[in-house]
């Protein structure tokens, strides 16, 4: 079956998967099997590992440009130039991707075992009831907010108050525990940019503060519940700017996500609706002959079937380029001559990647030595 989505793999998801290593303490094999199964669903072909939100926040505050355009924010790009002079970017396997590769094979290190145990302890020990009581004491009279949408509107209005912008920045820095040298650089940049607002100064950091303040104010007003996993679920919302579609089956998480989105990208799809739609597409695909499957892949590539009422088909029409003749997977029926031409084209690119990973060859090193003066 053709896959129609690329999964944005965020750090909290990896930790939740890893935490399942300790889910069945009396049955290690069962726990490991669960983690392997989950890791295998995150194929490197159709997933991308997003940089941690806190690192992106600091980068934003330091003046870095964070594209919030629906694409995952990935790290580790290295520039390469092949023998023809063509330039490109090479992304090596990240530590997170290497970990997923090990988990798919059932390989779990001692460090990962410790992390899994610690993660489950942290998630169980989160005391949001205590946080709620402390917030209500600190805030004194709690502002009455009746819904998640009202909550986010109130926070956005507060964050636009020019009189308290410096306080907002200080609160955010304390909340994400920024290193001292980075904090000093941020304050220096802030002083140089003043007067300004956090929204202009660091757009992604402004978004993160909106999420955090909405959560805490919602907790204080009892709009958001005190279930310990609610703080963990909040982590996913920091990555909304880096996807086209956000889906969850958790009602609390869904309510805050929809309030933050307010009809903007990404599109919210309830997890049950997405699951039903994918099952329907799978049934449609399985009802085809092998020849029909090949022909559809050849003609349409990854474009989903245009089934009536299909959520996936509607999302593709909304976000992806319209299908045109020739948009399909033409590689399915490549001739031997076409395959040979493709390999000839790819060979210099692979050579440039190999050189980047392994350094110059012995021949290139000896040639460089001969060219040295004297």
N, C-alpha and C positions, 0 to 999 in steps of 0.2 A: 504493500500500500504506500502511495506517495504521502509524505508528511507535509503539512501546510503551515506549520508554525516553527519558528526558531525560539527555543527556550532561553530566557535570560536567567542564567544561574547566578543567584546572589549569595553572598557569604553566609547569611543566616540559614539559607536552605541547605547548604553543605553541612553546617553545624547540626541542623535538625536531623539530617540523614545520618550523620556520624553518631548522634545521640542514640539512635536506634540500636547501636552495638550493645547498649546496656538495657535495652527495653525488656528483654526476657532473661533476667539474670540466672534463672535456673536452667536455661536452654541456650547456650552460647551459639550452637549451630543454627538455631532458628533466628537469632539476632543477626548473625553474619549473613545468612541467606536473605534476610529482608534488606539489609544495606546493599548487598550485591545487586538485588533486583531493582532497587531504586536507582543505583548508580548506572546500571545498564540502560535505563530509560533516558539518561542524559548523554546521548551520543555526541561526540565532538563535531560531527558533521552538521548537526542541526541544533547546536546550543552554543552559548558564549558566556564566559565567566565575567561578571561585572566587578569593577573595582569597588572596594568597601566604601560605603557612604561617608564615613568619617574622614577618610583620606581625600575624597573628592571635595568635602566641605572645606578642609584646610587649604587645599589647592585653590579652591574658589576664593577664599579669603585672602590668599597671597597674590591674587590677580590672575590666576590661571583661567583660561576660557573653558568652561564646561558646556558642551553641546547637549541641550535638553531637547533633542529632536526625535525621540523615539528609538534611537539606536543604542545598544549597550555601550557603556563606557569601559573600554578594555585598555590594558596596559601592556608594555613590553615591545612596542613597535621598534623595529630596527630597519634603517634604510639600506637597500641593496641596489647595486648597479651591475647588470649582467654584461657579458662581453660585447654586446651590440650597443651598449650605452643606454639601454632602457632602464628606467628607475622604477622602484616599487618598495613596498613595505612588507617585512617579514615578521610574523608574530610567532614566536617560539611557544612551546607548551608551558603554560603557567604552572606554578606550584599546585594550585587548586586542580587543574586539569590532570596533572600527574597523580595527585591523590585519587581522583575519580578513576583513573586508569587502574590503579592498584586495587581499589575497592571492587571494580568490575571483576577482577581476577580473584577476589577473596583474600587479598593481601592486606593485613592491617598491622601497622607497626605498634610498638609499645607506647610511643608518644600519642598515637591516635586513640589508643585504648584509654589513656589518661584524659585526653581532651573530651572523649565521649562521656566518661564518668563525670567529669567536672561540669559539662554542659547540662546534663540531666539534673545534677545537684543545683545548679544555678536556676534553671527554669522552675524547679519545684520550690525553691526557697524565696522566690520573688514575692514580697509582701506588699501588694498594691493597696490592701486595706489600710496598712500602716501609712503608706505614702498619701493616701486619700485623707486620713485624719490629720496628718501633718500639714497638708496643703490647706485644708479648711481652717486650721488654727492660724496659719500664716496669713491667709487672705482675709481673715475676719469675716465680713459679710460677703457671702458668695453671690456673684452675679447670676441671676436666673437665666438659664439657657435651656430652651426646650427641645432642641434637635442638634444633630451633628452639623447640619448646614448652618444654623445660627451660630454655632460654636466657631466654625471656620471663618465666617464673615466677621465676627467680633475680633478674632485674632488678627486678621488681615488689617482691620481698621487700626488696631493697637500698634501694629508694626509700621504703620505709615506716620505715626506721630513723631514729627521731627524733633520734638523736645527731649525724647528719651532714646534716641538712636544709639548713643554710646552705651547706655545701660543694656539695650538689647544685644549689642555685640559682646559685652562683657559676660552676660548670662550665657550666651551660646558657647563662648570659649570655655567657660567653666563646665558646661554640660557635656562637652565632647572631650574634655581633658587634653587640651593642646599642649604639646611640649613647649618648654620655656623659650627656646630660641625661635620657634615658629610663632609663638605668641607675641614676642617682641617685634618681629618683622611685620606681623599683621597690624599691631598698634601703630607702628611707624607709618605704614601705608595708609591707615585710617586717618592719622593726623594730617598727612599730605593731601588726602582727598576731601577733608572736611571743609565746608558743610556738605553732607551727603546723606543718603539713606542706605540702609543695609541692602535693600532691593537693587539699588543702582551699583553699590560697591561690590557685591558678590551675589549675583542672582540665585545660584544654586544654594548657597548658604542661607539665603533668605527663605528659600523653599523649605529647607531642613528645619529652620526655626519655626516656620509656620506649622509644620507637622508636629514638632515637639510641644510647642505651646498649646496647640489644639488638644493634644493628648492629655497634658497635665490639667488644663482648664476643664476639659471634659470629665476627667477623673474627679476633680474637686466638686464639680456640679452634679456628679452622679449620672451624667449623660453616658459616660464610658464606665463599664463594669470593672470590678476588681479581680477578675480571674487572672491568675498569675501569668498565663500565656499571652494575655493581651499586650504586654510590653514586648514580648518576642514577636508577635504578629505585627506590631507597629513597624518593625525593621523593614518589612517588605515595602512599606509605603514610601520609604526614602528613594526607592528606585522607580517610581512611577514615571519620571521624565525620560526614562531610558527604555521604554517599551511602547508599542502601539496598542496592546491589549492587556488588560489586567483582569485576572479571574480568580475568584475565591469562593469557597462554600461557607466561610465563616461570616455570620451576619454582622458581628461587631466590626470586623475588619472591613467588610463591604460598605457599611454605612459611612465610616470615616473616609474611605477611599473615594466614594461617590461625592461626598461633600467637598473634598479637596479638588476633585476633577471638575465638578460643576459643569459637566457637558463637554469639557475640553479633552484633548488627547492625554492619555490613552483612553480607549473605549472600555468601559466596564462591562464584563459579561459574567453573569452568575455561573459558578462552577457546575451546577447541575445542568444548566442550559448548554454549556460548552461540551460537557461529557455526553449528553444526549445527541448533540449535533455530530460529534466525532463518531459516535456509535452508528449513527445513520449513514454517514459517509463510508464507514468501514463496511457496512452491510451492502451498500450500493457497489462498492469496489469488489467485494467477494462474489457478487452476482454476475460479474463479467467473466468472459473467457480469457485465457492467457493472451490470445491474439488481440482482443479488444483492449486489454490493459496496456499492452505494448503500444498499440495505435494511439491511445489517449495520452500516454506518457510522451510519445513522439510528437504529438500535435500540441499538447497543452503544458507539458512539463509539470511544475508544481501547482499549477492553477487548480483549484478545487472544482468539483462538479457543481454546476449551477442549479442545485436542488431548490425547489420552492421553499421559502422560509428558512433557508440555511444561514445560520449565524456566520459560519466561516466564509461562505460565498459573499455575503454582504460586507464582511470586513476586508476581503481582498479587493472588492470593488471600491471601497472607501480609501484604502491606503496604498494599494499596489498599482503599478502601471497597467493600463488596459491590455487585455490579451490581443495580440495581433498574429496573423499567420506567420509561422516561423519562430514563434516564441517558445515552442516546446523543446524537449530534450532531443536535439538532433543527433547527439552522440550515440543514441541507441542503434542507428543504422549507418554508422560511418563505414566507408570502404577501407580496405587495407591501406590504400594509398593515402587516404585522409588521415588515418591513424598515424601513419609514418610521418606525415607533415606536422601533425600536432606534436608528436614526440620530438621532432627536430626543433620546433618552436620552444618547447618546454625545457630542453636540455640545458641551454645557457642559464635559464632561471634557476634550475636545480643546482647547477655548478656554483652559481653565486651564493645560494643558500648554504651549500656544503662548505664553501670557503669561509662564510661568516661563522659557521658553527665550529669548524675544525681548524681555521687559520689557513694561510697560504700553503700550497703544496711544496714538497722538497724542491721540485724543479723551479718554482717561482721564487723560493727563498734563495737558491743558488744563483739564479739570474739577477736578483737584487744585489747580492754580494758582489757579483762581477761588475755591476754598474757603479759601485761605491768608488769615490775618488781615492787616489793615492794607493 
